[in-house]
Amino acid sequence: MKPVDKKIYLASKSPRRRELLRQIGVDFELLLLRSDGPRGADVTEEVIPNEDAYAYVGRVAMEKADFAWNLVQRRHLVHRPVLSADTTVSIDGAILGKPANTAEAIAMLQQLSGRTHQVLTAVAVRHRDFAGQITQVSDVRFGALSPASIQAYCATSEPYDKAGAYGIQGLAALFVEHIEGSHSGIMGLPLFETAQLLRQAGLPLP
């Protein structure tokens, strides 16, 4: 009997997403999309005018999964589920992406200080005729952050390449007073929703 292929393609550069997939026993092969270069990004992460955070993350995650699935077909790779995800931070209806520099990181953390914001992570899976997407939303409340603590944090490498200028799995855990939602979702891959999608795509998970 032919063994069941339990591997997926992960279309994400995030080391946190890799760790989370390993946590639930999902084996994967990286299928990285181009984020820059002469031809530009494979999938743009620019916000469409009047697009809210929920629509934005869902669209970007699905576009990444669609592009990656097309790569599987064009390269004649073994057909396996393709998983992608996108995370953003929202406060007062504004989307906080990845800070381009220290000044932007400081401004974002000042905006989040002492307040509740939303972390939205959309997960998308493509496999043959299956196309599924789920968005998980968590509320995160920061305690009041002193200018010195913000400056010290922004002097590290942690705020950069992260939506909202922080990652809950690092030093910024010190800022978090309360969360309501999914801890793994705040990290970048809500495991409950991810498992749901992968099962629907045919992956044998417990």
N, C-alpha and C positions, 0 to 999 in steps of 0.2 A: 504494500500500500504506500502511495506517495505521501511523504510527510506534509503536514499543513504548514504553509508559509505564514509565520506569525510576525513578519517584519513589515515596517511601514517606511515611507519616505518622509523625512522631516524637512520642510521648507522654511527653516529658521536658523539664524546664526546664534540665537540666545543660548548661552551655557546653562541658564536656569531652566529653560524648557527641556533641555537634554537631561538634566538631573531629575526633573519631575517625571519624565517618561520612564527613566530607569527605576524610579521609586515604585511605579505601578507595574514594572516588569515588561514594558513595551520595548522591543528591540527595534532599532531604526537605522536607516542609512541617510546621511545628509544629502539634500538636494538643494544647494544654495542658489538663491536668485541674486542677480547682479544689482548692487545698490548704487553704483556710480560708474565712472569710466566714460570713454568717448561717446558711446551710444546711450548714455544715461541709464537710469534704473529700469529694471524689467517691469516693476510695478511702482507707480508714483504713490507717495504717501502724503501728497498735498491735499488739503481740505477743500472740498467744493464749496463755493459760496452758499451760505445759509444752511450748510449741512451740520446737524447736531452730532454730538459725540457718539451716540448709539449707532446712528446710521453710518458714521464714518468708519468706526472699527469693524463693523460687519462687512461693509463694502471692501475695505482694504484686505481683510483676511480672506474673503472669498476670491478676490482678484488674484491674490498670491497663490491660492490653491488651484485656481483655474490655470494660471500660467505654468505652475509646476506640473500639473497633470498633462498639459500640452507638451512639456519637455519630455516627460516619460514616454509619450507616444512618438514624438519626433526622433528621440534617441533609441527607440526600440528597446527600452528597458523592461525588465520584468514588471508586470502589472501588479502593483500593491497600492494600498490606500496612501494618499498623500495628505499630510496634515500641515496646516499653516495656522498662524495666530497673529493677532495684533493687539497691543495694549495702549491705552491712552488714559490720561488723567483729565478730569473735568471739574471746574469750580465756577459757580455763577454762570453756567452756560458756556463758558469759554473752554476751549480745548488746549491743554498744556502738553506740547510735544516734547521732543528731546532738546535740551538747551544747546545753543550753538557755541556758547562761551560762558565764562565765569559770571559775567554781569547778568546774563539771562537766567543762569542757575540760581543766583542770589535772589533775583526778582521773583522767581517762581516760589522759592521756599518762603520768602516774606509773605507772599500771597496765601500760602497754605498754613502759615503759622497760626495756631490757636483756633483753627476752623475745621469743619468737616468737608471733605471733597469726595468725589467718586472716582474709583478705578474701574475701568471697563476693559475686559479682555474678550475678544471674539475669537472663536476657534472655528476653523472650516476644514472639512474633509471631502476629498474627491476620490472616487474609485469607480471606474467604468461608468455606469449610468447613475451612480449615487453622487449627489451633491448636497451636503448638509452643513449648516452653520448655526452656532449657538453663541449668544453674547451673555456673559456673566457680569453683573454689576455689584461692586462692594462699596460700602461707606467707610472711609478712613478719617479719623479725627486726629490731628496733630495737637500736641500741647503747644504752649507759647514758646517760640524759639528766640533765643537772644541773638543779637547781631554777631556776637563772638562765636556762638555755636554754628551759625550759618556760615560764617567765614571759614571756620576750621573745617567744616564738612566740605565746602567747595574747594578747599585746598587739596583735597584727596581726589582720586580718579573716579570716585563713586557716582557723582551726580550726572556724569556725562554718558550719552548713549542710553539714557533712561527717560521714559516719559515722566513729566512732572519733576525731573531732576532728583529722583531718589529711587532706591530699591529697598523694599522692606526686609530683604534677606541680609542686608549689610548693616553699616553703622546707623542708617536712618531708622532702624528699629527703635533706637533711643527716642525718636521724635513721636512715635505712635502711641497715643493715649488710649484709643479704642478702635476696634474694627467690627464691622457687621457685614458678613458675607463670606467669601472664600479666601482663605489665606493663600492657597496655591494660585487662585485667580489673580490676586494682587501681585504675586511673583511673576505672573505672565502666562500661566496655563492652568485653568480651573480643571482639576482632575476628574471630578464627578461628570461634568459636561463633556470633557474629552473622551472619557470611557464610553459614555452614551453614544457619541458619534461614531467612534471606532467599532463598536458592536454593530451599529446599523450598517456600517460599511463592510461588515463581514469578518472583522477580526475577532478571533475566539478569546474573549476576556472573561474572567470569573464573574 
